[in-house]
């Protein structure tokens, strides 16, 4: 049992590295071969370690076996070898022996390149997130299905189609040339942002999966910060945003896998180290004259690290939302902006503005209206909370709304 | 959805307001635009400050640059916003909420944007 735990932990941390390094060597069209060699390696670990115990340096063991498996694959499969020989020769020049480089440097480099390949504009967004989780983060199919609240078949199909797309489009596993770095990076950041949100706002009841998604999104974003060419203001802003949000991961979870709302959180549990990190990267992000939505969202998240309700806090949040919405509209930003308006200006003004939004298929729209009416018009508040209850999709959400109704 | 431009005209661009007053107007304008953006009807906007403004005219077929007619004529343009709306009537309702109208004599001109698609 203990072996299995060690192996599944190692699978999470190492399988993505092995697959990416192999894939970078073989080319994206042979991604499945890379994945197969990785699975075989872990299968071998499970068999050997169960009989002989866990080796002293399990990672080194895995790398060694992966290298051997890859080399065996080459000698067994002439056709494949001939196909990839061209590519590999370019790297290994005149050496007969194929060198598989599992050094930290090459792992990081391969992961960065793979991140750009996966986030290629030709791949649908949902599939990009799935591929990143599978190939770069070593998530199992059932874990991805759990995170997306869907079944394994759907995820499998989605990943297969995405890989086919990468093959057909002949997407190179390489760092984009500098003229197109900014546009390609934009796409990578969107995917990382969604990956993080998938974890932070996931409807899944599995706390561990949710946190893993957030941490993996941060790890991949940090890869971009460590790389000189991609250590840009909007990347730092996104990382800052992630730090601020994840500082509340511990404080927001209850024992049943539900979410404790911001107002009800115990701020002692907020992670001060992550808040300080967020502030540091927010400062880094202000170098340059670019103002991305990540800058605005990181600033909003910064103000939320101050629990006390002050006029200054809500006025700042309101103005940040005003600007964010001009840059990019989203229903959730519109609702949050209206909440800030109630705090900064008045509930009456916020009610007038909220009635204009007419987001009638959105449960949070009615929760907001209920909140805005609760002090002045109990009937209207109740009416709106009831509508929210009907639209709520998860038990956690229903519980939150019911509690609000009881408090009326 | 059609696009409309709301053009803000100020009665007297040179009138000096106190910094506090300007701050209040700024906030009201930001909140007003934020409200339009929250309805997903915002397309773009710009303020047009009176500093660094010039007017180029011609006299005897030669261009003449002046510091602007801002002191001489009654009104000047302070900025504009482009919005999405289903109709002219809806845009007029939006315009009625503009903080610019708090200034006596100021106005908001509503104009439809020609799309060059053959439709008027």
Interface residues (C-beta under 8 A of the other chain):
Chain A: X315 X318 X319 X321 X322 X323 X325 X326 X329 X333 X334 X337 X338 X341 X345 X353 X356 X357
Chain B: X27 X30 X31 X33 X34 X35 X37 X38 X39 X40 X42 X45
